[in-house]
Amino acid sequence: MSYFKRHVFFCCNQRDNGEACCADRGAVAMQKYAKDRVKKLGASGPGNVRINKSGCLDRCEEGPVLVVYPDAVWYTYVDQSDIDEIIERHVIGGEVVERLRI
């Protein structure tokens, strides 16, 4: 059994050379929001959900991006409403959010 039911990684990569990166598209703030939201819903911790920052996930051109494991489902998002939908429907509910999937 996995330590976490679902583990979510937000690419928070910052590139200095002017190339597209998730950090320039609000990823750091959205990761913090997701972490706080999961805690507020009582779904964080061992046996439940973990929200983490990640270095480059090598998909910045499609970003911002996050990936949900163990499902290996990749998402892009625009705002807190998208993050809420991913958390509620997929991370907690187990249903992939097709409209945000990449």
C-alpha positions in Angstrom: 0.0 0.0 0.0 1.2 3.5 -0.9 2.0 5.9 2.0 -0.4 8.4 0.4 -3.6 7.6 -1.5 -2.7 10.4 -4.0 0.5 12.5 -4.3 0.2 15.7 -6.3 3.3 17.4 -7.7 3.1 21.0 -8.9 5.8 22.1 -11.2 7.2 25.3 -9.6 10.2 25.6 -11.9 11.7 29.0 -12.5 13.8 29.5 -15.6 16.2 32.4 -15.8 16.7 32.4 -19.6 13.3 33.7 -20.5 11.8 30.4 -21.6 8.3 29.4 -20.5 8.1 28.1 -17.0 5.4 27.2 -14.6 6.5 29.6 -11.8 5.9 32.5 -14.2 2.3 31.3 -14.6 1.3 31.3 -10.9 2.3 27.7 -10.0 3.8 28.6 -6.6 0.7 30.4 -5.4 -1.6 27.6 -6.7 0.5 24.9 -5.0 0.1 26.7 -1.7 -3.6 27.2 -2.3 -4.0 23.4 -3.1 -2.1 22.4 0.0 -4.2 24.7 2.2 -7.4 23.5 0.5 -6.6 19.8 1.1 -5.9 20.5 4.7 -9.1 22.5 5.1 -11.0 19.5 3.6 -9.4 17.2 6.1 -7.8 15.1 3.3 -4.1 15.6 4.0 -1.6 13.3 5.6 -0.6 9.7 5.6 -3.1 7.4 3.9 -4.7 10.4 2.3 -3.3 13.2 0.1 0.1 15.0 -0.1 0.6 18.2 -2.1 4.2 19.0 -3.1 6.3 21.5 -5.1 8.4 20.0 -7.8 11.3 21.1 -9.9 11.0 21.0 -13.6 8.6 18.3 -14.9 9.7 19.1 -18.5 6.2 20.1 -19.7 6.4 23.9 -19.0 5.3 24.7 -22.5 1.9 23.2 -21.6 1.9 24.9 -18.2 1.3 25.5 -15.6 1.2 21.8 -14.9 0.7 19.3 -12.1 0.7 15.5 -12.0 -1.4 13.2 -9.7 0.2 9.9 -8.6 -0.2 7.0 -8.5 -2.7 7.7 -11.4 0.0 9.5 -13.5 -2.6 12.0 -14.7 -1.3 15.3 -15.9 -3.2 18.6 -15.7 -3.0 22.2 -16.6 -5.0 24.9 -14.8 -5.8 28.6 -15.0 -7.1 29.5 -11.5 -8.3 28.4 -8.1 -11.6 27.2 -9.5 -9.6 24.7 -11.7 -7.6 23.6 -8.7 -10.8 23.1 -6.7 -12.2 20.9 -9.4 -9.1 18.8 -9.6 -8.9 18.4 -5.9 -12.6 17.6 -5.4 -13.2 15.4 -8.4 -9.9 13.6 -8.9 -7.6 13.9 -5.9 -10.4 13.1 -3.4 -13.1 11.6 -5.6 -11.0 9.6 -8.0 -12.7 11.0 -11.2 -10.3 12.3 -13.9 -11.1 15.9 -14.9 -10.9 15.4 -18.7 -11.3 19.1 -19.6 -8.0 20.0 -17.8 -6.1 16.8 -18.7 -3.0 17.1 -20.8 
